[in-house]
Each structure stands twice: as structure tokens, then as C-alpha cells.
Amino acid sequence: MEEERKRLFPDIENFEEAEEDMNDEMIKDQELEAQQQWSHPSEFLFSCISMSVGLGNVWRFPTTAFQNGGGAFLIPYLIVLIFIGRPVYFLELALGQFSSLNSVAVWNMVPASKGIGYGQLVSACYVATYYGSVMALTVYYLVMSFSKVLPWSVCDDAWADENCVDSSSTNVTYTDNLQSSSEQYYYRYVLHMKEDISDGIGLPDWRLALCLLLFWVVLFFTVAWGIKSSGKVAYFTALFPYVSLVTLLLRGMTLPGAFDGMLYFITPNFKKLLDPYVWLAAVTQAFFSLSVGFGAVITLASYNSFCHDIYRDAWIISLADTFTSLLAGFTIFAILGNLAHQLDTNIEDVVRDGGGLAFVSYPDALAKFTWAPQLFAVLFFLMLFTLGIGSLTGTMGNVIGVITFNIPSGKRVYATLGICITNFLFGLIYITPGGQWIMNLVDYFGGGFITYVLVLLEVVSVSYIYGLKNFIRDLNFMTKRNLGLFWKFSWKYFIPVTLLTIFVQNMVHPVMPTVSGASFPQIAYVCGWILASVAVGMVPICLMHTVYHTQGDTLVQKLRDAFRPTTSWGPRNWKDRALWQK
């Protein structure tokens, strides 16, 4: 070992002193992360697919497409995926695998930008809180699916009004005033949703609170022992959802009006393409769906071997994500087309907006199954549950990993328990009668707006501060391939210019979130901006902290060194590092 070191590092006389000079953070990270390696490369691939192909595709994508004109949204979404989503995804994979560091420590490449990692961590925590509430609804519907008669398939006097019609019926003459039993069941019985939150959001529903608790218990046992446990779970959470989605699509295609709905999904309204907010929605959805901008992709890739072919995996994962979004879109718009056909109205008027789309239209389709609807309901909501577990496993794994960075591995389980309990308590806010309002607010300010701001800063830090030439050199060394002009153009020009344009447009002409067209109280928007400020504010705070603690006699020297890579930046394996430094 000593002779090999001298051959590779002829300029170093005392290796013990050289190792002592290494950044303490890197040494600690080596000790902690040494135990965290994928058992098999396929675990990494399926974990990434499980995280990226999740509720963002089945729950959020159809909702966002519905709110932005169906086919009018599809073109911007695909363009954004190709020129922004996929390059950013590959960039984050490369950063994690090259350095073997988590989403905060990876900024040893540009210490002044470390606040980006902390900001993404805060954003991930925001999203995790309301993701849990969606999973509480999923667990509730899963339990109700074992009923002798699906409770949302028929109107019940306990919650239905005179405008309710049975979702299980296929031969009913509808009027514009009527609503399906699945819609009234969701809004009136499950959520007890308030039309206005000026007087408060109310108290949590005890049934949904138990469901929320169950979800976080399951997630705790999934992530408590790191990738050793979550990697095995990923095989099931990545593959099972496709069985349910294909089954529902085949059934949906047999319903009257289904093809009209699917045609609406792929028919663009070219006037909508000039709407900057449609493009903003496309960018937000692409980041949310691929899980970029939250730090989890960097951390998952950090557990790979240095020579793993992430270029191939980036293409596989992004294509799987796009395919799943389109599959979910065709499925739900087939159902919306059938509902529009029954109501004899436009698809835009079929159902209220918001996260309830997946809990209204999908159950409505299940109610029309003539054979074993309970079986298909169980399969569908079990699919949603596995999607939620898969999506949050990577996200929460990153949060837990960063927070417990300096905690001995033996105590990580207790720290993980505390983090899960905290998320459960915050999640209670979203299962109140006004919870859907809060979820829309947090989704906009905590999961949408700040995500593309942080991604913009991330790409600029890599391309312009660390230097695109240096980053390409690192990638060529690690992947043993020369990247084409597409990646360089996307990272250096297209992504920064596009995201900056969207940011300026949103600042000049902001469109605040609403619920079914109703605005929030002004204090709610103030709280939303505070949420965004906490995450984005990490960037200047960490910049000042880094400059203050950087060695140097003058402020200019401190600033210069704060924007240079630390001595710990580079491949973690000393042999790879030696070749890289040459």
C-alpha cells in the first residue's frame, strides 16, 4: 500500500501529515458512508425509478395537466423534460457519484454555494409533510375498498345531497347541477372540506390521523436502516404500480367517451403555449416528477461505485418517468372523457381541481367495474401506497442522512424516529377541513416556486463558478465517454436562461395559488412567502457563514477561496483521486 501511494503521489513525503490536512468533513463522511453502498447496481436503478416514478406521475401530473388545458400542457412538459429535466437529473447523478457525498457535503466543490443544499433540504421537508397527508387519504380509501359495497359508488343520506348520483350507474341522465357520489364522498364525507378558511382550518379528522400514523410507521421501518432496507423495498415499489395502471387504462378505454378524453389530453391549444404560467407549471411538474432539486438524487447516486454507468441509468429513469406520466395521463383523461360524456358537458367542467382528481376520477372508474370492483380498488390504492413509499423513501433518506451526518450509526434509528414523529405532527395540519387549502399553499411556495430557484442556482454554480469545462472533464474521467453538445448547451445556456426568464416573469406578474378559484386570505400568502424565504434564505446565510470561516487575511481573499473547491473535493477512493489529479 505504501509503495503504491508513493508511485501515485511522488510529491508527498509524509502521508500521515497529508491525511491530517484533509478536510475533517470528508474524513467523517468517509467513516459514515463506508457502510452505505448499494448491494447491487439494480437496487440503485430501481430506487431511483421508485422515487421518480411516484405520486408525482399518478397524482400530481394529471391534476397539473387538467388545470393547464390538457394537451396545451403536454408540449411544454415534454420540451422541459428533454432540455431541462433530464440534463438536471444527469447533473445531480454525476455530482453524487463523482464525489460520494450527500446533497450538502457535495458543495465542497463550491463552498459558497452550500446553502443550495440546505435550501433543498428545507424544500424536501415541506413536501414530505403534505405527501404524508395524501398517503393518509390513500390508506383510508384502501381500507374502505374492503367494504361489501364500495362506499363512494352509491349515494348515502349520511353525506350526500339531492344533487348526488351513483357513480356505479352507467345509464343515468345527468344535468349540470348533479355530482357523482365519488366526488361528494371525497369532499363532503372524507375531507369535510371548507369553502373558506378565514375562520381557521379546523381540527384533524381522527380517522385520517390514524391512517397518517400508519403511513409514517411503515416509512420509518423502510428508511431507518438506510439503503440496506430501502434498496430491497424498491424492487416492489418500482414495478407493482404498472400492473394497476395498465389494468385501469384497459378498463377506461372500454367506457363511452374515453377516447374523447384521451384526445383532449394530446390535443394542444397553441394559444396556451404563449402563456408563461403553463411553462412554469411544466418546469415545476418536471422537477417534482423527477425529484430533482430536492437533493435526494445526489445522495442516492453517492452510494454508487465510481465507475457505475449513470449515463445509461439517467436515460432509463427519465424515459420511465415520462412513460409513466403519459400512461397515468391517458388513464385519467379516459375516465374524465367518460364522465364528460355522461354529463353531456365539457371535460373542463367535469370535476373540481386540486389533489382530489386522483380520489374522485379514479374511484369513479372503479365504481363502474362490473366484476370484483373491490379487488381492483384494493390494487389501485395499494399501488398509490407503494408509489408514496417509493417517492418518500429517497427524499426522506436524504433528509435523515444529512441531519444525522455526525450521529453514530447506532443512534441513527432513534434520530430517524424523531424525524418521522415530527413529520407526522406537521402532517396533521393537512387532514383538517381546511387542510387542502394549506396543501395548495405549501405545494406552491414550498414545493414549486423555490425548487426552480434553487435548481437555477445549482446549475449556475456548477457551470459558471466551478466551471463547465471542469465539470465536463470530471464527467469524462468518471464515465469514460465524451459528452455531446446537447448537454453542454443545456447546462450552460438553455437551463439558466429559461429558468431565469420564468423567475422574472413570475416575480413581475405573479399568479397566486387558489382553491377552486377562491383566493386565500392575505395572511396566508404572507405565510407562503415566509416559507419560500426560509429555504431560499439558506443561500445567502451559508454564503456569509462560509466567507466568515474561510482562511484569509482580507475579505477579497476569503471571497476568492470561498468560491474554490476545498481540498476534500474529488473522487473519494484514493486511487481514483490520484488518477483524477494527474
Salt bridges, closest charged atoms under 4 A:
GLU4 OE2 - ARG7 NH2 2.85
GLU19 OE2 - ARG5 NH2 2.93
GLU25 OE1 - LYS114 NZ 3.28
ASP29 OD2 - ARG572 NH1 2.95
GLU43 OE2 - LYS232 NZ 2.95
ASP161 OD2 - ARG188 NH1 3.60
GLU195 OE2 - ARG352 NH2 3.56
ASP199 OD1 - LYS194 NZ 2.81
ASP205 OD2 - HIS192 NE2 3.95
ASP205 OD1 - ARG207 NE 3.01
ASP309 OD1 - ARG481 NH2 3.53
ASP313 OD2 - HIS308 NE2 2.50
ASP313 OD1 - ARG312 NE 3.13
ASP364 OD2 - LYS368 NZ 2.90
ASP443 OD2 - ARG60 NH2 3.05
ASP474 OD1 - ARG473 NH2 3.02
ASP561 OD1 - ARG560 NE 3.90
ASP561 OD1 - ARG564 NH1 3.65
